[in-house]
C-alpha cells in the first residue's frame, strides 16, 4: 500500500518530527508520498531537508483541475456525499458548514490524485481542518484515512465526531488525549491508540565530553507563545541566580510572544545571561542540544501532548526539566530520567536549576538515563511500525531501507 502523509501547511519548524516518522516508514519499505493543504509563507520554512521534500509534496490547494474532473467523472454522486458530510458538521454551525463546503474542490482533487497515484491510505497529522479535508476526500471516493491528535482535543476545533467517524485509527499524542477521544467522541477502544512521534536516535546522540566551566548551560527549543511558559523559566532562572547558581540560557524558536519574552529578560536583568537565537534548522538544533547541560520546557495551559523537543533533548543525553502536563509524566520518570515541575511553579524551576548546578554529576546522571529511555521507547522507527500496523500495513521482519511492506488488516489495540 502506498501511503499519503498529509501535514498542514508543510513545511514549518514543527513538522520535522512527523516527517521523520515518514522517513522511518520509507526505511521499512513503504512508499510514502508527502502531502499538504497549502504552502506556508516562505518566512516560516525551516530545516533544509523539509524544504527539499516540499518540492516533491502534493498540495491540495489550489486544486488541480484534472484531478477534480477525474473524481467527478468517476463518482457522479461525489458532490452529494460531500454535501451530506457537511450536514454532519453541526457543532460549529452554519459558518463551519460553509467552510467545509468550500473544501469540496480541494477534496475532489485530493481524491483524484490519490486514485491516479495509487495511494491507498492517508495519514493526516491533524485533527483540525485538514481532518475535514481527508474525511471529505474519502466520502468522494478517495482513500481511507487516519488522524493524528497532537494534544488536547479542544485545541483542534469542533465537530470531531464527523471528522473521526470513518477514520481507520486516531493516534493520540498521550494517554490523556486518547481518553478524551473515548469520552467526548465515543470512538471505540480498538480505533484509538496513543503514541509519541519519536526521534532518530541514531542522529540525536550525546556529544562526548561535558563542559566543565562551572556554568549550567540551559536551553529551550520551542515555538515562542504563551503556553510554552518561557517567562516562567526566566523567573525561575532569576531565583536560581539569586540563590548563587550560575546559569546561562539559550532560547531557540520564534512566535507571537517574542516581544513579551524580551521585555521579561530586560525586566529581570538577564540580558547578559540569556540569548534568543530565533528558529533553527535541525543541524543547529542538534548542535545546541549537544552543547547543553539541561533543557527546560515549562508549558502551561492546554494543548501539550508529548513534546518532541523533550524527546530530542533526552535522546541527546540532556537533563530535562519539564512541566507535569499532557503526556510528560509518561515520558519522564521524575528524578530518574528528568525532573517534573507543576505548571507555572517558578520556585520548583529554581530548585531544579540549583540542583543541577550544585549537585556534582546530577545533570549527567539524569542525561544518561534519559538517553537510555530514548533508545528503548522514543525511536521514530518504533513509532512508524506501530502506526503502519494499525492502518493495515504489515512490515516484514527484518525490513529496512530495502525491505518490503504489504497491506493487511488493522490489528487490535
C-alpha positions in Angstrom: 0.0 0.0 0.0 1.3 3.5 -0.9 0.7 5.9 2.0 0.0 9.6 1.8 1.4 11.5 4.8 -0.5 14.8 5.0 0.8 17.7 7.1 -1.0 21.0 7.0 1.0 23.9 5.5 4.2 21.8 5.2 7.0 22.6 5.9 7.4 24.7 9.0 9.6 24.4 12.1 7.4 22.0 14.0 6.9 19.5 11.1 10.3 17.7 11.3 9.2 15.1 13.8 6.3 13.8 11.7 8.5 13.9 8.6 11.0 11.7 10.5 8.2 9.1 11.0 7.5 9.2 7.3 11.3 8.7 6.6 11.2 5.7 9.0 8.2 4.3 7.1 10.3 4.5 3.9 13.2 2.7 5.6 10.7 -0.1 6.4 9.9 -0.5 2.7 6.7 1.6 2.5 6.2 4.1 -0.3 5.3 7.4 1.2 4.0 10.5 -0.6 4.2 13.7 1.3 1.0 15.8 1.1 -0.1 19.1 2.5 -3.1 21.5 2.5 -1.2 24.5 1.1 2.3 26.1 1.1 3.2 28.1 4.1 4.7 31.6 4.0 8.4 31.4 2.9 9.4 33.1 6.2 8.1 30.1 8.2 10.0 27.4 6.3 12.8 25.8 8.2 15.0 22.7 8.0 16.7 22.3 4.6 15.6 18.6 4.3 12.0 19.7 4.6 12.3 22.4 2.1 13.8 19.8 -0.3 10.9 17.4 0.5 8.4 20.1 -0.2 9.5 20.1 -3.9 8.0 16.6 -4.1 5.0 17.3 -2.0 1.4 17.3 -3.3 -0.5 20.4 -2.2 -4.3 20.2 -2.2 -4.8 23.9 -2.6 -5.1 25.2 -5.2 -6.8 22.1 -6.5 -5.7 20.5 -9.8 -8.4 20.8 -12.4 -7.7 17.4 -14.0 -7.9 15.6 -10.7 -11.1 17.3 -9.7 -12.7 16.5 -13.0 -11.5 12.9 -12.8 -13.2 12.4 -9.4 -16.5 13.9 -10.7 -16.4 11.7 -13.8 -15.7 8.5 -11.9 -18.1 9.3 -9.0 -21.2 11.2 -10.1 -22.5 11.2 -6.5 -19.3 12.5 -5.0 -20.6 16.1 -4.5 -23.8 14.9 -3.0 -21.9 12.8 -0.5 -19.6 15.7 0.3 -22.7 17.9 1.0 -24.0 15.1 3.2 -20.8 15.2 5.2 -21.1 19.0 5.6 -24.5 18.3 7.1 -22.9 16.3 9.8 -20.8 19.3 10.8 -23.2 20.7 13.5 -21.2 21.9 16.4 -19.6 24.8 14.5 -22.9 25.9 13.0 -23.6 27.4 9.6 -20.3 29.1 9.3 -18.5 25.8 9.9 -20.6 24.0 7.3 -19.8 26.7 4.8 -16.1 26.3 5.5 -16.4 22.6 4.8 -18.3 23.1 1.6 -15.6 25.4 0.4 -13.1 22.5 0.8 -15.0 20.3 -1.7 -12.9 21.2 -4.8 -9.6 20.5 -2.9 -11.1 17.2 -1.5 -12.1 16.2 -5.0 -8.7 17.0 -6.3 -7.1 15.0 -3.4 -9.3 12.0 -4.2 -8.4 12.2 -7.9 -4.7 12.5 -7.2 -4.7 9.5 -4.8 -6.6 7.3 -7.3 -4.1 8.3 -10.1 -1.0 7.7 -8.0 -2.3 4.5 -6.3 -2.4 5.9 -2.7 -4.4 3.6 -0.6 -4.4 5.4 2.8 -3.8 9.0 4.0 -2.4 9.6 7.5 -3.2 13.2 8.4 -1.1 14.9 11.0 -4.0 16.9 12.2 -7.5 16.8 13.8 -8.3 20.4 12.7 -9.4 21.5 9.3 -7.1 19.1 7.5 -9.2 16.3 9.1 -12.3 17.6 7.3 -10.3 17.6 4.1 -9.4 13.9 4.2 -12.8 12.9 5.5 -14.4 14.8 2.6 -12.0 13.1 0.2 -12.9 9.7 1.5 -16.6 10.4 1.0 -15.9 11.5 -2.6 -14.2 8.2 -3.4 -10.7 8.9 -2.0 -8.7 6.5 0.1 -9.2 5.5 3.8 -7.7 7.8 6.3 -6.3 8.0 9.8 -5.7 11.1 12.0 -3.1 12.3 14.5 -4.3 14.1 17.6 -1.3 16.2 18.8 -2.7 17.4 22.1 -5.9 18.4 23.9 -9.0 17.8 21.7 -10.4 21.3 22.2 -7.3 22.9 20.6 -8.3 21.3 17.2 -11.7 22.9 16.8 -15.1 21.2 16.9 -17.1 18.5 15.0 -14.7 15.7 15.9 -17.4 13.1 15.6 -17.8 14.0 11.9 -14.0 14.1 11.4 -13.3 10.8 13.1 -16.5 8.8 12.2 -14.8 6.9 9.4 -11.2 7.2 10.4 -9.4 3.9 10.5 -7.5 4.9 13.6 -6.9 8.0 15.6 -3.3 8.3 17.0 -3.4 10.5 20.1 -0.2 12.1 21.5 -0.7 10.9 25.0 -2.9 8.6 27.1 -4.9 11.6 28.4 -5.7 12.6 24.8 -6.8 9.0 24.0 -9.2 9.1 26.9 -10.6 12.5 25.6 -11.4 10.8 22.3 -13.2 7.9 24.0 -15.1 10.2 26.4 -16.0 13.1 24.1 -16.2 11.5 20.7 -17.2 8.0 21.6 -14.8 6.2 19.3 -14.4 2.6 20.3 -11.2 1.3 22.0 -9.8 -0.5 19.0 -9.8 2.6 16.9 -7.8 4.9 19.2 -4.2 4.5 20.3 -1.6 6.8 21.8 1.9 7.3 20.7 4.6 9.9 20.8 6.2 10.9 17.5 9.7 9.8 18.2 13.2 10.9 17.2 16.0 9.5 15.1 18.2 8.2 18.0 21.0 7.4 15.5 21.3 11.1 14.7 20.3 12.7 18.0 23.1 11.4 20.2 25.1 12.8 23.1 28.3 14.6 22.4 31.4 13.2 24.1 32.9 15.4 26.8 30.9 17.5 29.1 31.5 21.2 29.7 33.4 22.0 32.9 33.2 25.8 33.2 31.1 25.9 36.3 28.0 27.2 34.4 24.8 25.4 33.9 24.0 25.8 30.1 20.2 25.7 29.8 18.3 25.6 26.5 14.7 25.7 25.2 13.7 24.8 21.7 10.0 25.6 21.1 7.6 28.0 19.5 7.5 31.2 21.5 3.9 31.5 22.6 2.3 32.0 26.0 1.6 28.3 26.5 5.2 27.2 26.3 6.0 29.1 29.5 9.2 30.9 28.7 8.5 33.7 31.2 8.3 31.1 34.0 11.7 29.7 33.0 13.1 33.2 33.1 11.7 33.9 36.5 12.8 30.6 37.9 16.3 31.3 36.5 16.3 34.7 38.2 15.6 33.0 41.5 18.3 30.4 40.9 20.9 33.1 40.1 19.9 34.9 43.3 20.5 31.7 45.2 24.0 31.6 43.9 23.7 29.3 40.9 25.5 30.2 37.6 23.1 29.7 34.7 23.2 30.7 31.0 20.1 30.3 28.9 19.6 30.0 25.1 16.1 30.2 23.7 15.6 28.9 20.1 12.4 29.4 18.2 10.0 32.1 17.0 6.4 33.1 17.7 4.0 35.8 18.8 5.3 36.2 22.3 8.9 37.1 21.4 8.3 40.7 22.4 6.9 39.6 25.8 9.9 37.3 26.4 12.4 40.1 25.5 10.7 42.5 27.9 10.8 39.9 30.7 14.5 39.4 30.1 15.1 43.1 30.5 12.8 43.4 33.5 14.6 40.6 35.3 18.1 41.9 34.4 19.0 38.8 32.5 20.3 40.4 29.3 23.8 39.2 30.0 22.8 35.6 30.7 20.0 34.9 28.0 20.3 34.6 24.3 17.4 34.4 21.8 18.6 32.8 18.6 15.4 32.5 16.5 14.2 29.4 14.7 16.9 26.9 13.8 17.2 24.1 11.3 17.7 20.6 12.5 21.6 20.7 12.3 21.7 23.7 14.5 19.1 22.4 16.9 21.2 19.2 17.3 24.4 21.3 17.9 22.6 23.4 20.5 21.2 20.3 22.4 24.6 18.5 22.3 26.2 21.6 23.9 23.6 21.9 26.7 23.7 20.7 30.3 19.9 21.0 30.7 16.7 21.5 28.7 13.6 23.2 30.0 10.0 23.3 28.7 7.8 24.8 31.4 4.5 24.5 29.5 1.2 25.9 31.0 -2.4 25.8 29.9 -3.8 23.3 27.4 -2.6 21.8 24.2 0.5 19.9 25.1 0.7 16.2 24.3 4.1 14.5 24.2 6.5 17.3 23.2 9.0 16.3 20.6 11.5 18.8 21.8 11.7 16.9 25.1 12.3 13.6 23.3 15.0 15.2 21.2 16.8 16.5 24.3 16.5 13.1 26.1 17.9 11.4 23.0 20.9 13.8 23.2 21.5 12.8 26.8 20.4 16.2 28.2 18.8 16.5 31.6 15.2 17.8 31.2 13.1 20.0 33.4 9.5 19.8 32.2 6.0 20.7 33.4 3.8 17.8 34.5 1.3 18.3 31.7 -0.3 16.3 28.9 1.8 13.2 28.4 5.0 14.3 30.0 4.6 12.2 33.2 4.6 9.1 30.9 7.7 10.3 29.1 9.7 11.2 32.2 10.2 9.3 35.5 10.7 12.2 37.9 14.1 12.1 39.5 15.2 9.2 37.4 15.5 10.4 33.8 14.3 14.0 34.2 12.7 16.5 36.6 9.0 17.3 36.6 7.5 20.5 38.0 3.9 21.7 38.3 2.9 24.2 35.5 3.8 27.8 36.5 5.7 26.8 39.6 8.7 29.1 39.3 10.0 28.1 42.8 10.2 24.5 41.7 12.0 25.5 38.5 14.5 27.5 40.5 15.1 24.5 42.8 15.6 22.2 39.8 18.2 24.6 38.3 20.1 24.9 41.6 20.0 21.1 42.0 21.5 20.5 38.5 24.1 23.2 39.0 25.0 22.4 42.6 24.9 18.5 42.9 28.1 17.0 41.2 27.2 14.8 38.3 23.4 15.2 38.7 22.8 16.6 35.2 25.0 13.9 33.7 23.2 11.1 35.6 19.8 12.2 34.5 21.1 12.7 31.0 22.4 9.1 30.7 19.1 7.7 32.0 17.2 9.9 29.5 19.3 8.7 26.6 18.7 5.0 27.6 15.0 5.6 27.7 15.0 7.3 24.3 16.7 4.3 22.8 14.2 2.0 24.4 11.0 3.9 23.7 11.3 7.0 21.5 13.0 5.9 18.3 10.9 7.0 15.3 11.2 3.6 13.7 9.2 2.0 16.6 6.5 4.7 16.1 6.4 4.1 12.4 5.9 0.4 12.8 3.1 0.9 15.3 1.2 3.3 13.0 1.7 1.1 10.0 0.4 -1.9 11.9 -2.7 0.0 12.9 -3.6 1.3 9.5 -3.2 -2.2 8.0 0.3 -2.3 6.6 2.4 -5.3 7.7 6.1 -4.7 7.7 8.1 -7.9 7.0 10.5 -8.9 9.7 13.9 -7.5 9.1 12.6 -4.9 6.6 14.8 -1.8 6.3 15.6 0.7 3.7 15.2 -2.0 1.0 12.6 -4.1 2.9 9.0 -4.8 1.8 5.6 -4.0 3.2 2.2 -5.3 2.4 -1.4 -4.3 3.0 -3.2 -6.2 5.7 -6.0 -5.9 8.3 -6.0 -3.5 11.2 -4.9 -5.2 14.3 -6.4 -4.9 17.8 -5.3 -2.2 20.3 
